[in-house]
Amino acid sequence: MNSNLLFDFSVNKEENSIHVTRDFAANLSLVWDAWTKPEILDLWWAPKPYKTETKSMDFTEGGAWLFGMVSPENEVHWCRVDYRKIEPQKFYSGLDGFCDEDGVLNMEFPRSLWNNEFTAKGENTSVNITIKYESLEDLEKIIGFGFKEGFTMAMENLDQYIEAKFNLRNELKKDRSPRVCTYLNFPGNTEEAFKFYQSVFKTEFSGKGIQRFGDIPADGNHPPVAEGIKKMILHIELPITGNHVLMGTDAPKEMGFNLTSGNNMHIALEPETREEAKRIFDELSKGGTVTMPLEDMFFGAYFGEFKDKYGINWMINYTND
């Protein structure tokens, strides 16, 4: 975990509650998605060596998330969250409890009401969590189960997911000569597509060549990469015509991607100055939808993404000192 990120954990026995404030090195949109999309929650919610498997999720007021915490021996502990109030990218609350595979609650275990508040904090995002129990006995039972230790590990899993998510951006070129690139996402056939493009343009892959998800270091600082995606393409660059560069990646759901027709291609601009990056971002995004605000990212770039008013996807990337 980045030691500079705030993590405050306290227990209030008078109010039968746990209070957690935790910062993450990512913008609000990414952190919100990580807490509310099942394909991403499955990557980090369970403390190691357990893993999370979602059976169903309806992230709406009155909806529910039914998931299992799976042990290394494949023993499953089922849980259900009933969502109460949702304010997109600001707040959500839900009643959590143990249940069976069909979602029938086990009343022998305490339920808890989670209130989660999300706040942009510069280039980071702060999540303020209040977990309230019906009685002091219930609170002490959960603490006795090792909740603090387990939740701390889950937060570190999310740190690792965020780092891996932005690893792709780290592979962009390091100098500041301006260029325009096209960034392509594929459902698993990036290598096939780029070898085809290579045969047409008769050029060689640049940068670090073909990089795969399996190349992500298994050093404890990154989440484990699922076996089925290790041979998929993490990043690849191919110069084509007129100094234009095609960049590409596979977009597996195991890494939090949700690839659909229309979001699988971006025009990637790398302006020469920070000021020019902001000007282009502000003017091109008018009337459109900003999916990632232009901000200083922890991976060393001034970076943002948006869809313009005509539905075209853009990336703006300026490499900081």
Backbone bond lengths (Angstrom), bond angles and torsions (degrees), N, CA, C in turn:
res aa  C-N    CA-C-N  psi(-1)  N-CA   C-N-CA  omega(-1)  CA-C   N-CA-C  phi
1 M - - - 1.449 - - 1.507 109.96 -
2 N 1.330 118.41 142.34 1.449 122.96 174.38 1.520 108.66 -66.65
3 S 1.333 117.98 116.42 1.458 121.89 -174.27 1.525 112.28 -67.99
4 N 1.342 117.56 -13.70 1.452 120.98 179.15 1.525 112.74 -84.13
5 L 1.321 117.40 -7.33 1.452 121.43 179.98 1.525 110.08 -85.88
6 L 1.332 115.76 130.84 1.452 121.10 -178.33 1.524 111.09 -64.26
7 F 1.326 115.69 133.76 1.455 122.01 172.24 1.522 107.55 -143.59
8 D 1.324 115.74 107.27 1.460 121.38 -179.72 1.520 108.74 -119.74
9 F 1.325 116.97 125.62 1.467 122.93 -178.00 1.519 107.73 -128.11
10 S 1.330 116.82 123.41 1.459 119.58 179.69 1.530 109.83 -142.06
11 V 1.334 115.31 155.01 1.458 122.41 179.73 1.527 108.51 -119.38
12 N 1.339 116.55 130.09 1.457 122.23 177.84 1.526 108.34 -114.04
13 K 1.319 116.47 98.90 1.459 120.36 -175.57 1.524 112.01 -72.40
14 E 1.329 118.07 -22.96 1.460 120.15 177.79 1.524 111.18 -70.08
15 E 1.329 116.09 -31.48 1.469 120.57 179.57 1.523 112.73 -104.79
16 N 1.345 117.42 5.44 1.464 122.76 -179.66 1.529 111.34 53.41
17 S 1.329 115.89 48.65 1.464 118.50 -172.21 1.523 111.89 -142.06
18 I 1.336 113.09 159.76 1.462 123.09 173.66 1.525 107.23 -117.65
19 H 1.326 116.17 136.67 1.460 120.93 178.60 1.522 109.02 -121.35
20 V 1.333 115.87 128.95 1.464 121.56 179.87 1.518 108.52 -130.99
21 T 1.324 116.33 132.47 1.464 121.63 169.02 1.517 106.85 -121.44
22 R 1.313 116.10 125.55 1.471 120.51 -174.57 1.522 109.50 -138.47
23 D 1.339 117.10 130.09 1.456 122.62 175.80 1.523 110.25 -98.31
24 F 1.340 115.34 148.34 1.455 121.71 177.07 1.530 109.50 -130.52
25 A 1.321 116.13 143.68 1.472 122.08 -175.50 1.517 110.93 -84.50
26 A 1.325 115.69 62.82 1.466 121.43 179.05 1.512 108.36 -160.76
27 N 1.335 115.90 163.24 1.461 118.46 -178.88 1.525 111.14 -75.42
28 L 1.324 114.39 168.77 1.462 121.73 -174.27 1.519 112.66 -58.51
29 S 1.332 117.52 -42.46 1.463 121.03 -176.80 1.518 111.70 -61.00
30 L 1.333 116.16 -44.66 1.465 119.39 -178.52 1.526 111.37 -66.81
31 V 1.341 117.05 -43.09 1.467 120.29 -178.73 1.527 110.56 -66.38
32 W 1.317 117.19 -41.10 1.469 120.11 177.34 1.526 110.50 -59.08
33 D 1.324 117.08 -46.56 1.465 120.53 177.94 1.522 111.31 -58.98
34 A 1.324 116.43 -40.03 1.466 120.39 -177.65 1.522 111.84 -64.19
35 W 1.330 117.35 -27.61 1.469 121.76 -179.64 1.525 112.93 -92.94
36 T 1.325 118.06 -10.58 1.463 118.68 -170.55 1.525 114.47 -128.22
37 K 1.327 118.54 -4.30 1.456 121.29 178.53 1.527 109.69 -109.26
38 P 1.337 117.71 125.62 1.465 119.87 -173.10 1.517 114.61 -60.94
39 E 1.353 117.88 -35.92 1.456 119.55 -178.08 1.526 111.77 -66.39
40 I 1.351 116.97 -24.20 1.462 119.81 176.67 1.531 110.32 -90.39
41 L 1.322 117.55 -41.57 1.466 120.88 176.72 1.531 111.15 -54.94
42 D 1.328 116.43 -37.55 1.467 119.83 179.86 1.521 112.15 -62.28
43 L 1.337 117.34 -21.18 1.464 120.77 -177.71 1.518 113.31 -82.89
44 W 1.358 118.07 -20.91 1.462 117.54 -170.48 1.524 115.69 -138.45
45 W 1.310 119.99 -17.60 1.458 120.76 -168.81 1.533 113.28 -63.83
46 A 1.312 117.96 -36.41 1.467 120.32 -176.70 1.522 111.23 -85.01
47 P 1.351 117.75 137.73 1.471 119.84 174.24 1.528 109.88 -70.39
48 K 1.325 116.14 140.40 1.467 120.43 178.84 1.527 109.54 -63.01
49 P 1.340 118.23 144.44 1.467 128.13 8.46 1.528 113.82 -91.03
50 Y 1.333 117.57 11.80 1.456 120.00 178.02 1.531 110.00 -73.68
51 K 1.318 116.13 162.65 1.458 121.40 172.55 1.519 108.56 -135.93
52 T 1.319 115.87 157.19 1.462 122.03 -179.15 1.518 110.29 -101.76
53 E 1.319 116.63 136.50 1.463 121.78 174.47 1.519 108.86 -130.02
54 T 1.323 116.82 116.21 1.460 121.66 179.70 1.520 110.57 -80.02
55 K 1.324 115.95 130.92 1.459 120.50 173.64 1.523 110.05 -92.02
56 S 1.319 117.17 -41.26 1.459 121.36 176.90 1.521 109.12 -158.09
57 M 1.331 116.05 153.10 1.457 120.40 176.69 1.516 110.02 -151.63
58 D 1.329 115.51 130.89 1.458 123.22 173.23 1.524 106.55 -128.79
59 F 1.344 115.43 93.13 1.460 119.32 -176.15 1.526 109.79 -83.29
60 T 1.321 114.61 75.08 1.456 123.34 174.94 1.520 107.79 -140.80
61 E 1.319 117.13 160.96 1.461 119.87 175.36 1.528 108.52 -62.72
62 G 1.321 116.50 122.43 1.455 122.07 -174.54 1.514 113.45 94.22
63 G 1.354 116.93 -10.42 1.463 121.41 177.35 1.522 111.07 -84.90
64 A 1.329 116.18 -178.60 1.459 120.14 -176.05 1.520 111.08 -147.45
65 W 1.322 114.50 156.49 1.475 123.42 172.96 1.516 107.52 -116.01
66 L 1.330 116.59 118.81 1.460 122.47 177.23 1.518 107.92 -111.04
67 F 1.334 116.74 119.61 1.458 120.35 -175.41 1.524 110.43 -145.66
68 G 1.322 114.64 160.68 1.456 121.33 178.25 1.514 111.20 -115.57
69 M 1.328 115.97 142.57 1.464 122.20 171.41 1.528 105.62 -99.68
70 V 1.327 116.59 111.43 1.459 122.34 -169.23 1.524 109.99 -102.52
71 S 1.326 116.03 125.97 1.463 121.46 179.99 1.530 110.20 -81.76
72 P 1.333 118.19 166.45 1.469 120.38 176.29 1.525 112.80 -58.60
73 E 1.342 116.84 -23.14 1.467 121.02 178.03 1.529 111.64 -91.11
74 N 1.353 116.32 10.63 1.469 123.66 179.67 1.528 113.24 66.23
75 E 1.319 116.80 24.97 1.459 120.80 170.53 1.532 107.47 -82.85
76 V 1.339 116.37 130.75 1.463 120.31 -173.74 1.521 110.57 -110.23
77 H 1.335 116.13 129.07 1.464 123.05 172.67 1.531 107.03 -108.18
78 W 1.338 116.51 112.52 1.457 120.77 -173.19 1.533 111.26 -86.93
79 C 1.335 115.14 143.79 1.460 122.08 179.73 1.526 109.48 -137.03
80 R 1.342 114.71 155.51 1.459 120.10 177.72 1.521 109.71 -137.49
81 V 1.322 115.23 134.66 1.462 121.52 173.96 1.522 107.93 -115.38
82 D 1.332 116.91 122.89 1.467 121.85 176.23 1.527 107.81 -100.31
83 Y 1.343 116.11 115.01 1.455 120.72 -175.28 1.530 110.88 -78.13
84 R 1.332 115.45 133.40 1.465 121.09 -177.59 1.518 112.33 -105.33
85 K 1.326 116.73 -58.14 1.465 120.69 -177.18 1.518 109.77 -131.25
86 I 1.334 116.88 137.03 1.466 121.49 -179.39 1.525 109.19 -134.99
87 E 1.321 116.54 125.37 1.462 123.67 170.15 1.526 105.75 -120.68
88 P 1.329 118.57 103.68 1.468 121.57 -171.70 1.520 113.70 -48.93
89 Q 1.333 114.80 129.09 1.460 125.32 178.11 1.529 112.73 61.03
90 K 1.349 116.14 19.37 1.462 120.11 176.16 1.528 112.58 -130.29
91 F 1.342 116.51 -48.41 1.458 119.20 -169.23 1.526 110.17 -162.26
92 Y 1.321 115.37 146.21 1.461 119.36 163.31 1.519 109.16 -151.56
93 S 1.328 116.14 153.53 1.456 121.99 176.66 1.516 109.22 -129.49
94 G 1.321 115.18 152.91 1.458 119.74 -179.50 1.512 111.36 -160.96
95 L 1.328 115.33 150.41 1.460 122.21 179.30 1.514 108.48 -98.92
96 D 1.334 115.88 119.18 1.463 122.87 -172.06 1.523 110.28 -105.73
97 G 1.342 116.82 144.59 1.457 119.97 176.80 1.513 112.12 -167.72
98 F 1.338 116.36 161.28 1.463 121.55 175.55 1.527 109.17 -78.58
99 C 1.331 115.71 150.63 1.463 120.50 -176.87 1.523 109.10 -154.16
100 D 1.341 116.15 -172.72 1.456 119.24 172.74 1.528 109.34 -100.80
101 E 1.308 116.84 -176.31 1.464 122.16 -175.06 1.525 112.67 -60.70
102 D 1.328 116.80 -24.19 1.463 121.20 179.98 1.520 112.56 -94.00
103 G 1.331 116.85 2.83 1.451 120.29 178.17 1.514 115.03 88.91
104 V 1.339 117.67 7.08 1.469 120.73 178.05 1.527 108.06 -76.73
105 L 1.322 116.45 122.88 1.466 121.58 -173.16 1.516 112.55 -66.58
106 N 1.325 115.76 143.84 1.459 123.47 173.73 1.524 106.91 -98.15
107 M 1.323 116.99 103.68 1.457 121.17 -173.51 1.526 112.96 -77.02
108 E 1.344 117.52 -0.73 1.461 119.57 175.20 1.525 111.44 -75.18
109 F 1.322 115.81 -14.80 1.459 120.58 179.96 1.523 109.30 -112.55
110 P 1.322 117.33 146.40 1.467 120.32 -178.16 1.521 112.50 -70.52
111 R 1.342 114.97 148.13 1.460 121.22 171.63 1.533 108.42 -98.42
112 S 1.300 116.02 157.83 1.463 120.19 -178.78 1.520 109.50 -136.94
113 L 1.332 115.59 143.69 1.460 121.79 177.62 1.522 108.74 -99.54
114 W 1.337 116.29 117.77 1.463 122.46 -179.54 1.526 109.21 -99.63
115 N 1.326 115.85 130.07 1.455 122.86 170.54 1.520 107.78 -119.30
116 N 1.328 117.18 114.93 1.465 122.64 -174.29 1.531 109.66 -117.21
117 E 1.320 115.78 121.29 1.460 121.83 -178.64 1.523 109.71 -115.18
118 F 1.338 116.90 130.74 1.462 123.30 -175.24 1.532 109.29 -112.36
119 T 1.352 115.92 130.46 1.451 120.32 -177.34 1.524 110.26 -137.82
120 A 1.334 116.49 129.29 1.458 120.33 173.89 1.523 108.56 -66.85
121 K 1.337 115.41 138.38 1.469 121.68 -175.69 1.519 107.81 -140.01
122 G 1.358 115.43 75.19 1.452 119.36 -173.59 1.510 109.60 67.97
123 E 1.327 116.95 -128.69 1.463 120.41 178.14 1.513 112.02 -83.86
124 N 1.339 117.63 -4.97 1.455 122.41 179.29 1.527 110.73 -104.99
125 T 1.326 115.38 176.08 1.462 122.13 174.26 1.519 108.94 -131.73
126 S 1.325 115.72 134.78 1.460 121.10 178.39 1.522 109.25 -104.61
127 V 1.334 115.88 133.78 1.463 121.87 175.74 1.531 107.76 -114.93
128 N 1.322 115.66 119.68 1.462 121.65 178.62 1.517 108.95 -106.07
129 I 1.318 116.08 121.35 1.460 122.43 -170.77 1.522 109.73 -121.00
130 T 1.323 116.40 130.40 1.463 122.16 170.72 1.524 107.78 -121.71
131 I 1.325 116.25 123.30 1.469 122.13 -179.22 1.523 107.28 -116.09
132 K 1.326 117.49 116.00 1.463 121.61 -174.46 1.530 110.72 -112.69
133 Y 1.347 115.09 137.81 1.458 122.36 -179.78 1.528 109.67 -113.62
134 E 1.330 115.70 159.42 1.458 119.95 -176.88 1.516 112.77 -71.24
135 S 1.336 117.44 -27.42 1.467 119.78 -177.11 1.520 110.08 -147.44
136 L 1.320 115.84 162.06 1.457 121.40 176.09 1.526 110.11 -63.50
137 E 1.320 116.66 -35.29 1.468 120.49 178.33 1.525 110.91 -60.85
138 D 1.337 116.15 -42.87 1.466 119.89 178.53 1.528 110.70 -63.45
139 L 1.323 116.32 -44.60 1.460 120.87 179.46 1.518 111.05 -58.83
140 E 1.317 116.90 -48.32 1.467 120.50 -177.54 1.523 111.40 -66.66
141 K 1.327 116.87 -30.69 1.467 120.02 177.52 1.524 110.20 -64.88
142 I 1.341 116.75 -44.54 1.458 121.19 -179.40 1.528 110.70 -66.47
143 I 1.319 117.34 -42.20 1.465 120.84 177.15 1.521 109.96 -60.77
144 G 1.333 115.87 -39.64 1.461 120.65 178.65 1.507 113.89 -65.82
145 F 1.345 116.50 -25.95 1.464 121.10 176.90 1.532 112.11 -73.40
146 G 1.343 116.80 -7.04 1.468 119.87 -178.96 1.511 113.43 90.04
147 F 1.353 116.36 31.90 1.458 119.79 -176.47 1.525 111.91 -59.34
148 K 1.318 117.85 -45.25 1.472 119.52 -176.88 1.526 111.02 -59.06
149 E 1.317 117.37 -46.33 1.458 121.01 -178.42 1.529 110.98 -64.30
150 G 1.344 116.21 -43.72 1.453 120.02 -179.06 1.517 112.45 -66.56
151 F 1.342 116.58 -41.74 1.459 119.97 -178.88 1.526 110.73 -69.07
152 T 1.325 116.44 -35.01 1.469 119.91 176.11 1.523 110.58 -60.93
153 M 1.323 117.27 -43.07 1.463 120.83 178.55 1.519 111.28 -63.96
154 A 1.339 117.32 -38.85 1.460 120.36 178.93 1.528 110.57 -63.59
155 M 1.334 116.91 -41.28 1.470 120.08 178.08 1.526 110.79 -61.49
156 E 1.315 116.88 -38.11 1.465 120.27 178.11 1.528 110.81 -68.36
157 N 1.353 116.82 -34.33 1.464 119.59 174.03 1.526 110.79 -59.70
158 L 1.335 116.52 -40.50 1.462 119.87 179.71 1.523 110.92 -67.48
159 D 1.333 117.44 -38.03 1.465 119.99 173.63 1.525 110.78 -54.89
160 Q 1.324 116.02 -44.60 1.457 121.34 -177.55 1.523 110.98 -67.90
161 Y 1.334 117.19 -38.15 1.464 120.36 176.32 1.521 110.48 -61.14
162 I 1.333 116.50 -45.93 1.465 120.71 -179.04 1.524 110.18 -61.14
163 E 1.323 116.50 -42.55 1.462 119.71 179.44 1.518 111.02 -62.30
164 A 1.330 116.93 -42.89 1.465 120.53 179.20 1.518 111.33 -67.50
165 K 1.330 116.55 -37.45 1.461 120.98 -179.64 1.522 110.76 -58.95
166 F 1.334 116.40 -39.19 1.452 120.51 -177.05 1.523 112.89 -91.67
167 N 1.314 116.77 1.30 1.461 119.08 179.53 1.528 111.03 -60.73
168 L 1.343 115.64 -32.90 1.459 119.84 177.93 1.522 111.15 -59.29
169 R 1.321 116.43 -41.27 1.457 119.97 -177.76 1.523 111.30 -66.08
170 N 1.336 116.46 -30.98 1.464 120.68 179.32 1.515 112.40 -61.75
171 E 1.334 115.47 -22.80 1.456 118.81 -175.09 1.531 113.05 -84.72
172 L 1.338 117.17 -3.45 1.451 119.32 175.58 1.518 110.02 -66.06
173 K 1.302 117.14 157.53 1.455 120.50 -174.86 1.528 110.91 -59.89
174 K 1.348 116.50 155.66 1.456 121.74 -173.14 1.521 113.49 -98.50
175 D 1.346 119.62 -19.26 1.458 118.80 -178.68 1.521 110.01 -85.73
176 R 1.341 116.38 175.81 1.457 120.14 -172.93 1.524 113.89 -110.99
177 S 1.306 118.90 11.76 1.457 118.25 175.74 1.526 107.83 -65.98
178 P 1.338 117.23 128.87 1.470 119.79 -173.97 1.527 111.93 -65.71
179 R 1.304 116.55 145.28 1.453 120.98 175.06 1.529 109.32 -157.80
180 V 1.305 114.76 161.20 1.457 122.10 176.52 1.518 107.61 -116.09
181 C 1.322 116.08 130.44 1.467 121.43 -179.47 1.527 108.45 -126.58
182 T 1.296 114.94 161.98 1.458 120.72 171.88 1.518 107.69 -115.41
183 Y 1.346 115.95 123.13 1.462 120.51 -177.38 1.526 109.20 -104.16
184 L 1.334 115.14 121.07 1.459 121.76 -173.62 1.524 110.69 -113.44
185 N 1.334 116.16 138.17 1.464 122.19 174.54 1.529 109.15 -114.30
186 F 1.326 115.24 137.88 1.460 120.88 -178.48 1.532 110.01 -127.52
187 P 1.332 116.97 154.87 1.467 120.45 -177.84 1.528 113.99 -79.67
188 G 1.335 117.98 8.22 1.463 119.82 -179.54 1.512 113.48 141.29
189 N 1.334 117.65 -0.79 1.463 120.96 -177.20 1.532 112.04 -119.31
190 T 1.340 116.84 32.99 1.462 120.91 178.52 1.521 111.52 -58.82
191 E 1.333 116.90 -45.15 1.465 120.09 -177.05 1.525 110.73 -61.33
192 E 1.311 117.15 -44.32 1.474 120.71 178.25 1.527 110.48 -60.07
193 A 1.341 116.23 -45.23 1.462 120.08 -177.80 1.524 111.42 -64.67
194 F 1.339 117.06 -44.16 1.461 119.36 -175.80 1.527 112.24 -73.30
195 K 1.306 117.94 -29.90 1.460 118.74 174.39 1.536 110.52 -68.75
196 F 1.326 115.80 -32.47 1.461 119.34 173.84 1.528 110.38 -65.59
197 Y 1.345 116.88 -48.17 1.462 120.07 178.86 1.526 110.77 -60.77
198 Q 1.328 116.50 -38.02 1.472 120.44 179.23 1.526 110.64 -62.52
199 S 1.331 116.59 -39.37 1.462 119.93 -179.54 1.521 111.79 -66.88
200 V 1.325 116.14 -28.79 1.463 120.75 -179.50 1.524 110.85 -79.13
201 F 1.341 117.49 -46.60 1.469 120.90 -173.15 1.531 113.54 -90.94
202 K 1.359 117.16 -8.78 1.466 122.13 175.56 1.530 111.66 57.46
203 T 1.339 117.47 40.54 1.462 122.13 178.77 1.520 109.84 -120.11
204 E 1.329 116.22 170.88 1.455 121.46 -179.04 1.529 110.34 -107.58
205 F 1.315 116.15 150.72 1.463 120.48 176.35 1.528 109.01 -63.74
206 S 1.332 116.10 137.61 1.459 120.71 -177.84 1.526 110.55 -104.20
207 G 1.337 115.85 -173.82 1.460 119.93 -179.02 1.513 111.25 64.76
208 K 1.323 116.77 -127.98 1.456 122.22 -179.35 1.522 112.64 -97.16
209 G 1.324 115.89 15.07 1.456 119.13 178.98 1.515 111.35 75.59
210 I 1.333 116.38 -144.99 1.458 121.27 -179.90 1.524 108.81 -84.61
211 Q 1.322 116.37 116.52 1.461 121.87 177.16 1.528 108.90 -110.90
212 R 1.325 115.37 135.96 1.464 120.42 -175.81 1.525 110.95 -115.93
213 F 1.327 115.91 159.34 1.455 119.60 178.06 1.527 111.36 -59.19
214 G 1.321 116.52 -30.34 1.453 120.28 177.75 1.514 113.56 -67.16
215 D 1.369 117.22 -13.29 1.457 121.11 177.90 1.522 112.76 -81.06
216 I 1.343 117.58 -10.79 1.461 119.91 177.85 1.524 107.86 -62.75
217 P 1.337 118.75 127.78 1.468 120.92 -174.57 1.522 112.48 -59.37
218 A 1.309 115.97 134.02 1.467 121.53 175.46 1.525 108.11 -92.39
219 D 1.345 114.94 67.58 1.466 119.31 -172.74 1.515 113.93 -115.78
220 G 1.329 117.38 13.24 1.450 119.81 -179.47 1.520 113.04 88.42
221 N 1.324 117.68 -13.05 1.453 121.06 178.91 1.518 112.26 -95.53
222 H 1.319 117.19 -2.84 1.456 121.82 179.74 1.521 108.92 -129.52
223 P 1.333 118.12 148.62 1.454 119.49 176.09 1.515 110.28 -66.44
224 P 1.327 117.86 150.68 1.455 118.88 178.82 1.515 111.51 -62.24
225 V 1.329 116.22 140.71 1.457 121.58 -179.89 1.524 108.90 -91.70
226 A 1.319 116.47 127.77 1.462 120.46 -179.56 1.528 110.15 -59.40
227 E 1.319 116.06 140.98 1.457 121.54 -175.69 1.527 111.43 -56.83
228 G 1.332 115.95 -36.34 1.460 119.75 -175.48 1.511 115.33 -70.19
229 I 1.341 117.84 -12.93 1.462 118.86 -178.40 1.529 112.65 -115.20
230 K 1.328 118.15 1.35 1.465 120.36 -175.49 1.530 112.87 -59.62
231 K 1.339 117.89 -31.93 1.466 120.18 -179.15 1.526 112.64 -88.51
232 M 1.321 117.24 -4.34 1.456 119.85 177.95 1.527 110.53 -71.39
233 I 1.333 116.11 161.30 1.457 121.70 -175.05 1.524 110.99 -83.51
234 L 1.330 115.02 124.60 1.455 122.03 174.70 1.528 110.43 -82.45
235 H 1.338 116.08 -46.26 1.463 120.18 179.63 1.527 109.13 -160.34
236 I 1.339 114.68 142.12 1.456 120.37 178.22 1.530 107.92 -152.42
237 E 1.344 116.80 144.57 1.464 121.92 178.94 1.529 109.19 -131.40
238 L 1.344 114.93 137.79 1.459 120.27 178.94 1.523 109.56 -138.23
239 P 1.350 117.90 114.66 1.472 119.78 172.71 1.527 109.01 -66.88
240 I 1.336 115.97 137.52 1.463 118.12 178.65 1.535 109.06 -118.89
241 T 1.320 119.58 -110.22 1.457 122.41 -175.07 1.530 111.39 -107.30
242 G 1.337 116.89 143.72 1.450 120.75 174.28 1.511 113.77 61.85
243 N 1.338 117.02 38.29 1.461 123.08 -179.77 1.531 113.47 63.53
244 H 1.325 117.12 16.10 1.467 120.56 176.83 1.528 109.25 -83.02
245 V 1.346 115.70 146.29 1.460 121.31 -177.64 1.518 109.89 -122.78
246 L 1.333 115.80 130.18 1.463 120.85 169.08 1.519 108.62 -92.37
247 M 1.322 116.81 130.47 1.458 121.90 172.49 1.520 107.75 -116.39
248 G 1.323 116.54 150.98 1.452 117.83 -178.43 1.512 113.44 -153.42
249 T 1.322 114.57 161.51 1.460 121.99 175.94 1.523 108.87 -155.36
250 D 1.325 115.86 151.84 1.455 119.62 166.62 1.523 107.86 -78.17
251 A 1.315 117.14 152.48 1.464 121.84 -174.64 1.526 110.62 -125.80
252 P 1.347 117.47 69.88 1.464 119.76 -178.67 1.519 111.59 -74.81
253 K 1.323 116.58 143.99 1.465 120.23 179.18 1.520 111.37 -65.31
254 E 1.342 116.49 -22.79 1.468 119.69 178.64 1.522 112.48 -63.61
255 M 1.340 117.37 -19.49 1.458 121.31 177.58 1.527 111.20 -105.25
256 G 1.330 116.11 15.46 1.458 120.14 174.02 1.514 115.68 89.85
257 F 1.333 118.25 8.18 1.458 120.39 179.56 1.530 110.01 -83.50
258 N 1.315 115.08 149.24 1.460 121.17 174.59 1.518 106.95 -131.50
259 L 1.318 116.58 82.79 1.466 122.83 -171.22 1.519 110.99 -82.92
260 T 1.319 115.30 125.63 1.462 121.11 174.07 1.516 108.35 -135.41
261 S 1.315 116.18 160.44 1.449 120.19 176.70 1.521 109.02 -61.94
262 G 1.328 116.14 125.38 1.457 120.23 -177.47 1.515 112.96 113.22
263 N 1.352 117.84 -27.77 1.471 118.74 177.08 1.520 111.23 -111.39
264 N 1.329 116.50 14.24 1.467 120.38 -174.86 1.525 113.26 -95.84
265 M 1.349 117.31 9.71 1.456 119.24 179.27 1.518 109.62 -149.37
266 H 1.345 116.22 132.66 1.459 122.53 176.52 1.530 108.92 -126.79
267 I 1.323 115.91 145.56 1.458 120.45 164.96 1.525 106.16 -86.94
268 A 1.318 117.05 120.33 1.467 121.98 -175.31 1.523 109.56 -105.43
269 L 1.334 116.48 116.92 1.459 122.11 179.89 1.520 110.45 -105.36
270 E 1.325 116.00 135.58 1.462 121.60 177.45 1.528 108.12 -123.35
271 P 1.340 117.03 85.41 1.466 120.57 -177.73 1.522 112.30 -66.69
272 E 1.341 114.81 163.73 1.458 120.50 -175.97 1.519 112.48 -77.85
273 T 1.348 117.48 -27.67 1.462 120.91 -178.26 1.524 110.78 -129.68
274 R 1.319 114.73 159.43 1.460 121.70 177.24 1.537 110.58 -63.48
275 E 1.327 115.67 -40.60 1.459 120.74 -179.40 1.531 111.39 -62.77
276 E 1.330 115.59 -40.59 1.453 119.57 179.06 1.528 110.84 -68.49
277 A 1.330 116.66 -34.68 1.460 120.32 176.97 1.529 110.48 -61.21
278 K 1.342 116.26 -44.93 1.465 120.06 -179.72 1.520 111.29 -66.96
279 R 1.335 116.93 -42.05 1.460 119.71 -179.65 1.530 111.03 -60.30
280 I 1.326 115.90 -47.67 1.468 119.56 -178.90 1.523 110.49 -63.43
281 F 1.340 116.18 -44.52 1.467 120.24 -179.05 1.530 110.36 -59.97
282 D 1.339 116.68 -50.15 1.467 120.68 -176.52 1.528 111.90 -62.60
283 E 1.327 116.95 -42.14 1.459 119.32 -175.31 1.525 112.30 -77.31
284 L 1.340 117.04 -40.78 1.467 119.44 -178.80 1.524 112.48 -70.47
285 S 1.329 116.96 -29.64 1.467 120.00 -174.74 1.525 112.88 -85.58
286 K 1.337 118.79 -6.54 1.465 120.84 179.17 1.526 110.91 -58.60
287 G 1.327 114.77 126.63 1.459 119.54 -179.98 1.511 113.90 81.67
288 G 1.334 116.31 -2.46 1.463 120.56 179.99 1.518 111.96 -103.90
289 T 1.326 116.29 -157.18 1.465 122.65 -179.02 1.519 109.50 -125.48
290 V 1.314 116.29 117.12 1.466 120.86 177.83 1.521 108.85 -81.56
291 T 1.323 117.20 118.11 1.464 121.74 179.50 1.516 112.50 -95.73
292 M 1.323 117.28 -21.15 1.464 122.39 174.72 1.531 107.09 -149.31
293 P 1.340 118.01 108.22 1.466 119.96 -177.30 1.523 112.05 -57.96
294 L 1.330 115.91 149.50 1.458 121.34 177.82 1.519 108.62 -70.64
295 E 1.335 116.32 111.99 1.456 121.53 -175.23 1.522 110.13 -146.39
296 D 1.330 115.38 161.86 1.466 120.15 170.34 1.517 108.02 -73.24
297 M 1.313 115.93 120.41 1.452 121.27 -178.50 1.525 110.07 -98.69
298 F 1.341 115.35 153.83 1.461 119.44 -177.55 1.524 112.56 -67.40
299 F 1.349 117.67 -12.91 1.456 120.10 178.82 1.524 112.08 -89.11
300 G 1.354 116.77 10.42 1.451 119.89 169.66 1.509 116.23 94.32
301 A 1.328 117.39 22.43 1.460 119.88 -178.89 1.521 110.79 -136.50
302 Y 1.314 115.31 154.48 1.458 124.30 169.99 1.516 104.21 -94.84
303 F 1.336 117.04 105.20 1.463 120.57 -162.46 1.525 110.81 -136.88
304 G 1.329 115.94 143.81 1.456 121.02 174.35 1.511 111.51 -158.87
305 E 1.335 116.09 161.54 1.458 122.40 179.54 1.524 109.04 -134.78
306 F 1.320 117.22 149.09 1.454 121.36 175.14 1.521 110.18 -160.74
307 K 1.323 113.99 163.38 1.459 122.04 170.85 1.522 106.59 -110.08
308 D 1.338 117.25 124.67 1.461 118.60 -176.79 1.536 111.13 -75.90
309 K 1.323 116.66 176.95 1.460 121.03 -173.87 1.527 113.25 -66.91
310 Y 1.341 116.28 -9.22 1.457 120.45 176.64 1.534 112.26 -101.76
311 G 1.335 115.91 3.82 1.461 120.10 177.83 1.508 115.14 88.04
312 I 1.359 117.61 11.98 1.463 120.99 179.87 1.524 109.74 -91.61
313 N 1.338 116.80 134.42 1.466 122.53 -179.01 1.526 111.08 -87.93
314 W 1.346 116.35 135.38 1.455 122.74 -179.33 1.525 111.04 -130.58
315 M 1.326 116.47 147.62 1.456 124.02 168.03 1.532 107.63 -120.99
316 I 1.328 117.28 135.61 1.451 122.20 173.11 1.526 107.83 -117.15
317 N 1.323 117.29 124.61 1.465 121.08 -175.60 1.528 109.99 -135.76
318 Y 1.343 116.36 120.15 1.451 121.70 173.16 1.524 107.84 -122.59
319 T 1.311 117.63 122.46 1.468 122.33 -177.26 1.519 110.09 -79.24
320 N 1.338 116.46 120.89 1.463 121.38 179.58 1.521 111.16 -74.66
321 D 1.344 115.14 169.21 1.473 120.03 176.01 1.508 109.46 -64.71
